[in-house]
């Protein structure tokens, strides 16, 4: 088959494969489409222009990894590419087995050494509005950007329901209102005028600067400082209630929006002595 014919055949096969995995956010869909489009070019560079995805043999994958490394791609970037390729191929041609990262000698980067200061009580925050926003992090695990866009109507029934439009990872998520502190905070926010009106980007940017001005004198320089402590508190509560470790991390991922356990482990490792 001529080169042009192989390219056309592979393009059609990829288009069919993408229809089978049309899930996730629009951003992630565009990323999948981009990675698979560049895959065609890369296969041509290594002289293995296969007509269909099911021809992606182990030796071809290894040559692709070698090419990406020569281009300066990090191990993490290559693993992200392969994760997308594996997901598409699993849906489109499940009989195809792509080597694991370990088999391809792709090592994981070391855990980040986060520096998270000991918990500063919310009562020490002098500005009432900033204290209330930080409480959303502390009680529900929101990020700073999420809490700045948060509105009172997002409390529904016995849950805080964060819509994908403001979620940092563009995915809906929910956190149950269970503790007494969470219930009090919900009631305060539902009656607060600041959480009733919609906000624009200019207002959010100004509020973020105010955050920094108010919290920096307390030694808090990380925007998601109270979110980290929420993760630690929630982990301890779930662990002490008898949940299995796998279930604990699954629940934490569901509540915080993380897609893997790794960032959670990094945070917990940093806070393990607190």
RAUR-V764049 format. One record per residue. RES is the residue in three letters. PHI is phi in radians with two decimals (NA if undefined). PSI is psi as a letter, one per 20 degrees, with the letter a starting at -180 (none if undefined). Layout:
res: {RES & RES}
phi: {PHI & PHI}
psi: {PSI & PSI}
//
This chain:
res: {UNK & UNK & UNK & UNK & UNK & UNK & UNK & UNK & UNK & UNK & UNK & UNK & UNK & UNK & UNK & UNK & UNK & UNK & UNK & UNK & UNK & UNK & UNK & UNK & UNK & UNK & UNK & UNK & UNK & UNK & UNK & UNK & UNK & UNK & UNK & UNK & UNK & UNK & UNK & UNK & UNK & UNK & UNK & UNK & UNK & UNK & UNK & UNK & UNK & UNK & UNK & UNK & UNK & UNK & UNK & UNK & UNK & UNK & UNK & UNK & UNK & UNK & UNK & UNK & UNK & UNK & UNK & UNK & UNK & UNK & UNK & UNK & UNK & UNK & UNK & UNK & UNK & UNK & UNK & UNK & UNK & UNK & UNK & UNK & UNK & UNK & UNK & UNK & UNK & UNK & UNK & UNK & UNK & UNK & UNK & UNK & UNK & UNK & UNK & UNK & UNK & UNK & UNK & UNK & UNK & UNK & UNK & UNK & UNK & UNK & UNK & UNK & UNK & UNK & UNK & UNK & UNK & UNK & UNK & UNK & UNK & UNK & UNK & UNK & UNK & UNK & UNK & UNK & UNK & UNK & UNK & UNK & UNK & UNK & UNK & UNK & UNK & UNK & UNK & UNK & UNK & UNK & UNK & UNK & UNK & UNK & UNK & UNK & UNK & UNK & UNK & UNK & UNK & UNK & UNK & UNK & UNK & UNK & UNK & UNK & UNK & UNK & UNK & UNK & UNK & UNK & UNK & UNK & UNK & UNK & UNK & UNK & UNK & UNK & UNK & UNK & UNK & UNK & UNK & UNK & UNK & UNK & UNK & UNK & UNK & UNK & UNK & UNK & UNK & UNK & UNK & UNK & UNK & UNK & UNK & UNK & UNK & UNK & UNK & UNK & UNK & UNK & UNK & UNK & UNK & UNK & UNK & UNK & UNK & UNK & UNK & UNK & UNK & UNK & UNK & UNK & UNK & UNK & UNK & UNK & UNK & UNK & UNK & UNK & UNK & UNK & UNK & UNK & UNK & UNK & UNK & UNK & UNK & UNK & UNK & UNK & UNK & UNK & UNK & UNK & UNK & UNK & UNK & UNK & UNK & UNK & UNK & UNK & UNK & UNK & UNK & UNK & UNK & UNK & UNK & UNK & UNK & UNK & UNK & UNK & UNK & UNK & UNK & UNK & UNK & UNK & UNK & UNK & UNK & UNK & UNK & UNK & UNK & UNK}
phi: {NA & -1.15 & -0.99 & -1.08 & -1.12 & -1.15 & -1.06 & -1.09 & -1.11 & -1.21 & -1.06 & -1.15 & -1.16 & -1.15 & -1.05 & -1.16 & -1.13 & -1.12 & -1.15 & -1.39 & -2.18 & -1.34 & -2.24 & 1.62 & -1.29 & -1.01 & -1.11 & -1.21 & -1.11 & -1.13 & -1.12 & -1.02 & -1.10 & -1.16 & -1.06 & -1.27 & -1.19 & -1.24 & -1.05 & -1.07 & -1.07 & -1.17 & -1.13 & -1.19 & -1.10 & -1.58 & 1.08 & -2.36 & -1.40 & -1.33 & -1.39 & -2.50 & -1.10 & -1.23 & -1.64 & -1.36 & -1.26 & -1.04 & -1.14 & -1.23 & -1.05 & -1.12 & -1.21 & -1.12 & -1.07 & -1.07 & -1.08 & -1.13 & -1.14 & -1.12 & -1.39 & 1.62 & -1.16 & -1.30 & -1.03 & -1.12 & -1.11 & -1.14 & -1.12 & -1.15 & -1.06 & -1.14 & -1.08 & -1.18 & -1.09 & -1.08 & -1.08 & -1.19 & -1.16 & -1.11 & -1.38 & -1.61 & -2.42 & -1.05 & -1.30 & -1.36 & -1.99 & -1.66 & -0.93 & -1.29 & -1.05 & -1.13 & -1.15 & -1.64 & 1.03 & -1.73 & -1.46 & -1.43 & -1.16 & -1.11 & -1.04 & -1.20 & -1.68 & -1.18 & -2.02 & -1.98 & -1.12 & -1.03 & -1.05 & -1.64 & -0.98 & -1.04 & -1.10 & -1.39 & -1.44 & -1.28 & -1.41 & -1.04 & -1.17 & -1.13 & -1.07 & -1.21 & -1.12 & -1.12 & -1.13 & -1.13 & -1.16 & -1.18 & -1.75 & -2.25 & 1.30 & -1.29 & -1.43 & -1.09 & -1.09 & -1.14 & -1.22 & -1.22 & -1.61 & -1.14 & -2.17 & -1.04 & -1.14 & -1.31 & -1.46 & -2.25 & 0.94 & -1.89 & -2.44 & -1.70 & -1.92 & -1.64 & -1.31 & -1.08 & -1.11 & -2.03 & -1.18 & -1.09 & -1.83 & 1.06 & -2.30 & -1.08 & -2.66 & -2.40 & -2.23 & -1.21 & -1.59 & -2.07 & -1.41 & -1.11 & -1.12 & -1.13 & -1.14 & -1.12 & -1.12 & -1.02 & -1.12 & -1.12 & -1.23 & -1.13 & -1.80 & -1.60 & -1.12 & -1.09 & -1.74 & -1.68 & -1.65 & -1.18 & -2.15 & -1.87 & -1.07 & -1.12 & -1.12 & -1.13 & -1.11 & -1.15 & -1.17 & -1.11 & -1.17 & -1.09 & -0.91 & -1.07 & -1.12 & -1.41 & -1.54 & -1.04 & -1.07 & -1.55 & 1.52 & -1.75 & -2.00 & -1.65 & -1.07 & -1.85 & -0.93 & -1.29 & -1.11 & -1.06 & -1.26 & -1.06 & -1.03 & -1.13 & -1.12 & -1.17 & -1.04 & -1.07 & -1.13 & -1.17 & -1.11 & -1.25 & -1.44 & 1.69 & -1.22 & -1.23 & -0.90 & -1.10 & -1.23 & -1.08 & -1.21 & -1.10 & -1.16 & -1.11 & -1.10 & -1.10 & -1.44 & -1.77 & 1.58 & -1.17 & -1.62 & -2.45 & -1.39 & -0.98 & -1.09 & -1.14 & -1.14 & -1.08 & -1.17 & -1.14 & -1.11 & -1.19 & -1.76 & -1.14 & -1.65 & -1.58}
psi: {p & q & g & g & h & g & g & g & g & h & g & h & g & g & g & g & g & h & h & i & k & m & r & a & q & h & g & h & g & h & g & g & h & g & g & h & g & h & h & g & g & h & h & h & h & j & k & l & n & q & h & q & h & i & j & m & r & g & h & g & g & h & h & g & g & g & g & h & h & h & i & j & p & r & h & g & g & g & h & g & g & h & g & g & g & g & g & g & h & h & h & g & m & i & i & p & o & p & q & r & h & g & h & j & k & o & q & q & q & q & p & q & n & q & o & o & r & q & p & o & q & h & h & i & o & h & o & h & g & h & h & h & g & h & h & h & g & h & h & i & k & q & r & g & h & g & h & h & i & p & q & h & i & i & o & p & c & k & q & o & o & o & q & h & h & i & q & h & j & k & p & q & r & q & p & q & o & g & r & h & g & h & g & g & g & g & g & g & h & h & j & p & h & h & j & h & q & q & q & r & h & g & g & g & g & h & h & h & h & h & g & g & h & h & h & g & i & j & j & o & i & p & h & k & g & h & g & g & h & g & g & g & g & g & g & g & g & g & g & h & j & j & q & q & g & g & h & g & h & g & g & g & g & h & h & i & i & q & i & r & i & g & h & g & h & g & g & h & h & h & j & h & j & none}
//
